[in-house]
Amino acid sequence: MNDIEILKKFLEVPLENSEPIFQYFLSIPDKEIVFRGERPERFLYIRGQRKDKVLLVAHADTVWDNSIEIPENAKHELIFSNGVFQSSSSVYGIGADDRAGCAILWLLKDLGHSLLITDGEEAGGLGSSWLMSDPKNSDIADEINTQHQFMIQLDRRHGSDFKCYSVGTDKFRDYVQRMTGYTEPDRFAYTDIVTLCREITGVNLSVGYRNEHSHKENLFVDEWLNTLNICRKWLSEEDLPRFLLGKTSA
């Protein structure tokens, strides 16, 4: 399947059920996979093999996940027109937040970097909070901060934004802007990397969706492809630098 067919496959997963997303990643052969917890406090971690690996993050749930019962006759169907995916439903969107990010992680899975899929992000970061706070996960919480150069989350609206929130440094922000050409509109709000980043920096990149959490949600495919291809090029470089919180780099 090509890139857009993979994207479509992820967007067609039922909005109210994150399980198929986890099953896709569990099916990857010859990878070190850690899958822990129960919905919505759960995560799937695939350990990368590169020496200078980055942690790539996305969340499997949508805003409709486990919040309401979606009638069968209200199931969303994708409409593709003029380069944009949208929903046929007058009630539910397409779940591009964050199935579009999960699709990018899938397409980057063979570059040697680590992958982290969380659950419960839309309910306040339940999966990432459980990962970082429960003593039984301290091995993974420590590993993601000590054995990675930085984190990239693929879960941002629009087509050319990046946001580091409270987990970036000036040096890291300059680096992200240089590597992506994207700009940071502000530093407010929350997503999983705010919880996950204890020692290293993190950034959230645009994946092309708009009007998230509503039936008007849509995804601009060219913008999604642009972020995918930026990450492909960026993460294929050798000797990626490490950025520590409170410091320039190490």
C-alpha positions as CSV (number, residue, x, y, z in Angstrom):
1,M,0.0,0.0,0.0
2,N,1.2,3.5,-0.7
3,D,1.2,6.3,1.9
4,I,-2.3,7.6,1.3
5,E,-3.7,4.1,1.4
6,I,-2.1,3.5,4.8
7,L,-3.6,6.8,6.0
8,K,-7.0,5.8,4.8
9,K,-6.7,2.4,6.5
10,F,-6.0,4.2,9.9
11,L,-8.8,6.7,9.4
12,E,-11.3,3.9,8.7
13,V,-10.9,2.4,12.1
14,P,-14.1,2.8,14.2
15,L,-13.9,6.0,16.2
16,E,-15.1,4.6,19.4
17,N,-12.5,1.8,19.6
18,S,-8.7,2.2,19.8
19,E,-8.1,-1.5,20.0
20,P,-7.5,-2.1,16.3
21,I,-4.8,0.6,16.3
22,F,-2.9,-1.3,19.0
23,Q,-3.4,-4.6,17.1
24,Y,-1.8,-3.1,14.0
25,F,1.4,-2.2,15.9
26,L,1.4,-5.5,17.8
27,S,1.5,-7.3,14.4
28,I,4.8,-5.8,13.5
29,P,7.3,-8.7,13.3
30,D,10.9,-8.8,14.7
31,K,10.4,-5.8,17.0
32,E,10.8,-5.4,20.8
33,I,7.3,-4.5,21.9
34,V,6.0,-3.6,25.3
35,F,2.2,-3.4,25.7
36,R,0.9,-2.6,29.1
37,G,-2.3,-1.5,30.9
38,E,-6.0,-1.6,30.3
39,R,-8.0,0.9,28.3
40,P,-7.7,3.9,28.7
41,E,-4.6,3.7,30.9
42,R,-2.4,1.8,28.5
43,F,0.5,2.2,26.1
44,L,2.5,0.3,23.5
45,Y,6.2,0.9,23.2
46,I,8.4,-0.4,20.4
47,R,12.1,0.0,21.2
48,G,14.2,1.4,18.4
49,Q,17.6,0.1,17.4
50,R,19.5,3.2,16.4
51,K,22.2,4.6,18.7
52,D,20.8,8.1,18.2
53,K,17.2,7.2,18.3
54,V,14.2,9.5,18.7
55,L,10.9,8.7,20.5
56,L,8.0,9.1,18.1
57,V,4.6,9.5,19.8
58,A,0.9,9.4,18.8
59,H,-2.3,8.5,20.5
60,A,-4.7,5.7,19.4
61,D,-7.9,7.1,21.0
62,T,-10.3,9.7,19.5
63,V,-12.5,12.2,21.4
64,W,-15.4,9.8,20.8
65,D,-13.5,6.8,22.3
66,N,-15.5,5.2,25.1
67,S,-17.4,8.5,25.7
68,I,-20.7,7.7,23.9
69,E,-22.2,4.7,22.2
70,I,-22.1,5.3,18.5
71,P,-25.2,3.8,16.8
72,E,-24.3,1.5,13.9
73,N,-26.3,3.5,11.4
74,A,-24.2,6.6,12.4
75,K,-20.9,5.0,11.5
76,H,-18.6,7.5,9.8
77,E,-17.5,6.9,6.2
78,L,-14.7,8.8,4.6
79,I,-15.2,11.2,1.8
80,F,-12.2,12.3,-0.3
81,S,-12.5,15.4,-2.4
82,N,-10.0,18.0,-3.6
83,G,-7.3,16.5,-1.6
84,V,-9.2,16.5,1.7
85,F,-10.6,13.7,3.8
86,Q,-13.8,14.4,5.7
87,S,-16.7,12.5,7.2
88,S,-20.1,11.6,5.7
89,S,-21.6,11.9,9.2
90,S,-23.4,14.9,10.5
91,V,-22.4,13.9,14.1
92,Y,-18.9,12.4,14.0
93,G,-15.6,13.4,12.5
94,I,-12.9,11.2,11.0
95,G,-10.6,10.7,14.0
96,A,-7.6,12.3,12.3
97,D,-6.8,13.5,15.8
98,D,-4.8,11.3,16.2
99,R,-5.2,8.4,13.7
100,A,-3.3,10.6,11.2
101,G,-0.4,10.7,13.6
102,C,-0.6,6.9,14.2
103,A,-0.4,6.4,10.4
104,I,2.8,8.5,10.2
105,L,4.4,6.4,13.0
106,W,3.5,3.2,11.1
107,L,5.2,4.6,7.9
108,L,8.3,5.6,9.9
109,K,8.5,2.3,11.8
110,D,11.5,0.9,9.9
111,L,13.8,3.9,10.4
112,G,15.2,2.5,13.7
113,H,13.5,4.9,16.0
114,S,11.3,4.1,19.0
115,L,7.5,4.3,18.8
116,L,5.1,5.1,21.6
117,I,1.3,4.7,21.1
118,T,-0.8,6.0,24.1
119,D,-4.4,5.6,25.0
120,G,-6.6,8.1,26.8
121,E,-4.9,11.3,25.5
122,E,-8.3,12.9,24.8
123,A,-9.4,12.2,28.4
124,G,-6.5,14.2,29.8
125,G,-3.5,12.1,28.9
126,L,-4.5,9.0,31.0
127,G,-2.1,6.6,29.3
128,S,0.9,8.8,29.4
129,S,0.2,9.8,33.0
130,W,-0.1,6.2,34.0
131,L,3.1,5.3,32.2
132,M,5.1,8.0,34.0
133,S,3.5,7.7,37.5
134,D,3.0,4.0,38.1
135,P,6.1,2.4,39.6
136,K,5.6,-0.8,37.5
137,N,6.4,1.4,34.4
138,S,9.5,3.1,35.8
139,D,11.7,1.0,33.5
140,I,10.0,2.5,30.4
141,A,9.6,6.0,31.9
142,D,13.3,6.0,32.6
143,E,14.3,4.5,29.2
144,I,12.3,7.0,27.1
145,N,14.1,9.9,28.8
146,T,17.6,8.5,29.1
147,Q,18.0,6.6,25.8
148,H,16.5,9.0,23.3
149,Q,17.7,12.2,21.8
150,F,14.3,14.0,22.0
151,M,10.7,13.2,21.3
152,I,8.5,14.0,18.3
153,Q,4.7,13.8,18.7
154,L,2.6,13.7,15.6
155,D,-0.7,15.2,16.9
156,R,-1.0,18.9,16.0
157,R,-3.7,20.7,13.9
158,H,-3.0,22.8,10.8
159,G,-0.2,22.2,8.3
160,S,2.9,24.0,9.4
161,D,2.9,24.4,13.2
162,F,5.2,23.0,15.9
163,K,4.6,23.3,19.6
164,C,7.0,22.5,22.4
165,Y,4.7,23.7,25.2
166,S,6.8,23.7,28.4
167,V,9.2,20.9,27.3
168,G,11.4,22.8,24.8
169,T,14.5,24.9,25.0
170,D,15.5,27.9,22.8
171,K,18.2,25.8,21.2
172,F,15.7,22.9,20.5
173,R,13.1,25.3,19.1
174,D,15.7,26.7,16.7
175,Y,16.6,23.2,15.7
176,V,13.0,22.2,15.0
177,Q,12.3,25.3,13.0
178,R,15.4,24.7,10.9
179,M,14.6,21.0,10.3
180,T,10.9,21.5,9.5
181,G,10.4,25.1,8.3
182,Y,7.4,25.2,10.7
183,T,6.6,27.9,13.3
184,E,5.4,27.9,16.9
185,P,2.2,29.9,17.3
186,D,2.3,29.8,21.1
187,R,3.3,27.5,24.0
188,F,0.0,26.9,25.7
189,A,-2.2,23.8,26.1
190,Y,-1.3,20.2,26.7
191,T,-0.5,16.9,25.0
192,D,1.3,13.7,26.0
193,I,4.8,14.9,25.6
194,V,4.3,17.5,28.4
195,T,3.9,14.5,30.7
196,L,6.5,12.2,29.0
197,C,9.4,14.6,28.8
198,R,11.3,14.6,32.1
199,E,14.8,15.0,31.0
200,I,14.7,15.4,27.2
201,T,12.9,17.9,25.0
202,G,9.8,17.3,22.9
203,V,7.9,18.8,20.0
204,N,4.4,18.3,18.5
205,L,4.1,18.6,14.7
206,S,1.2,19.5,12.5
207,V,-0.4,16.5,10.7
208,G,-2.9,18.5,8.6
209,Y,-6.3,18.2,10.4
210,R,-8.7,20.9,11.3
211,N,-12.0,21.2,13.2
212,E,-11.0,18.3,15.4
213,H,-13.6,16.9,17.9
214,S,-16.5,17.8,15.6
215,H,-18.3,16.3,12.6
216,K,-16.6,19.0,10.4
217,E,-13.2,17.5,11.1
218,N,-11.1,17.3,7.9
219,L,-7.6,16.3,6.9
220,F,-5.6,18.0,4.2
221,V,-3.6,15.2,2.6
222,D,-0.8,17.3,1.1
223,E,-0.1,18.8,4.5
224,W,0.0,15.3,6.1
225,L,2.3,14.1,3.4
226,N,4.6,17.1,3.9
227,T,5.0,16.3,7.6
228,L,5.6,12.7,6.8
229,N,8.3,13.4,4.3
230,I,9.9,16.0,6.5
231,C,10.2,13.4,9.2
232,R,11.4,10.8,6.8
233,K,14.3,13.0,5.7
234,W,15.0,14.4,9.2
235,L,15.0,11.1,11.0
236,S,17.2,9.4,8.3
237,E,20.1,11.8,9.1
238,E,23.0,10.4,11.0
239,D,24.2,11.6,14.4
240,L,21.0,13.3,15.5
241,P,21.7,15.6,18.5
242,R,20.4,15.2,22.0
243,F,18.5,18.0,23.7
244,L,18.1,18.1,27.5
245,L,15.5,20.2,29.3
246,G,17.1,23.1,31.0
247,K,20.3,22.7,28.9
248,T,21.3,23.4,25.3
249,S,22.3,19.9,24.3
250,A,24.5,17.0,25.3
